[in-house]
């Protein structure tokens, strides 16, 4: 398969001149900055945030590149992965003309963002064991299909999708295949970021919200060929990642051992929580998970959800989602939180 990025990019994006910020037009060292209309007298905050942040996040990308074993030019940073999703639509999908493929049950923002950008959605339901239906996906693809969205480990089912199936799409589809790896740190599989050089049509998304425990900072990552990253950079707002987020993410990247330890502990807690849930009569099935949550089929999802809520315990009711009949999605908590959940479930009749 020959991949032609020019065929995919929207015409107005091909000719777009990106905004040139003051920080884009200056490089080097200086003592006095009078170029960006910042407040030279400072702010009421104890730390200095008077200057605009690096619009290209150079230091952060350099550090992240070493951690992820990819080149800095293959990294895009977004205000959450949701910004990465939206930009892919804005760069590659023509409203009321192009289409994309999603495989429900899956992460809801692929559909929401498609609707915002007025892009046709073609849904191919996962198989009964939450795997890709390759034949059905191929039958839904045409010349106007720009993106196939794949979530692996999948949300809400929690399982990894078979690598061979994803590789088949990468090899056979001449559009963009996005592999959303938000939960990859909890899975026993090498990231698709290590396949970027082989597949110019591959985009891999990851996040600092899950294993890194930094959901409040809103920092998402997209890894792709330099050609795709350059297009995303052309369209993004000039200062989409604020200085506080850049600084704290840099700090976090110096403490990878803590992230690895906590990830291993969450996996242990996940396995123990599944073991405890299996003992309960109200639990009918626990689906295999490679993430930091469990999809649990229960006797009465809505009733159990409401009963837990009365005791100030919040889980996610997924019973209205396709292939998730009577299912709750339960995030792995601390040992104390998990114990409290189990005790409350035991008390239900």
C-alpha positions, 0 to 999 in steps of 0.5 A: 500500500502506498500512503499519500498524505497530500490526498488526505489533507484538506485543501484549506489546510494545505495552504494555511499559513500558521499563526506566527507568535512572538516566540516563533520569531525569536530564538536565542537568549535575551535579557529584556523581552518587549516583543509579546505585550506581556505584563512586565510588572508581573502578576499577583501569583508567587511564581512568575508566569508573566511570559508566554510558554514555549509554543512548541514545548521543546524541552518537554518533547526532548525529555519525552522522546527519550522516555518513549523512544521516539524522535521529538519531531514525531511528537505532538502535545495537546490540551488533553487527547481530546484536542488531538482528536479534534485536530485530526478531524480539522486537518483531514476530514472535509465536512459533509464529504468525508467519513470515518470509522469507529468500532463501538463500544469505544471512547465517546469523543471520536463520535462527538468530535465527528459530529462537531466537525460534521463528518459522517460516522460509520459504525462497525460494532466490535465482536462479542469478545470485543475484537475488531471485525476486519471484514466489516470494517473493510466493507464500510471503507470507501475513497472518502474514508479518512480515519479509522479510530481504534481504542486499545486497550479499549474503553469501556471493555478494558481489553487489548485489541489483537495486534494482527488485526490492527496491522492488517488495517495499517497495511491495507488502508490508505487513510489514517489509522489512529490507535488510542493507547490511553491505557497502554501502561497497564497492558502487557504489550509493546506500544505501537509508537515503536512501529511509527517508522514502518507505518506512515499512516499510523497515529498513536495517542497516549495521555498523562491522565491515567498511569501518570495520574495527572488528569487535572493537567490535561496533557495528551500525546500524539505520535506520528510521522513528521509529515502528520505532526507538521500538519497538526502543528500548523493548525493548533493554537499557538500556546495550547500547552500552558507553562504550568503543565509543561513544567509539571510534566517535565518534573514528572518525567524525572520520576518514572520509577514512581509511575512504574511502581504505582502502575504495578500496584494498580494492576495488583489491585485490579486483579484483587478487585476482580477476584473479590467481585467474582464471589458476589451473587449479583456479579454475572461476568467480569470481562478481561481487562488490560486497563485500570478499570473493570467492565462488570456485568451485574444483575441490575446495573441501573439499580446497583448504580443508584444504590451505590450512589446513595452511599456516595460511591460513584461508578459508571453505568454502561448498560445503555452502551452496545454489547454492555447490557447490565454492565458497570465500569468500575475504576480500580481505586485504592485498597480502602476504596475497593474494600468499601465498594465490595462491602457495599455490594455485599449488602445489596439484595 
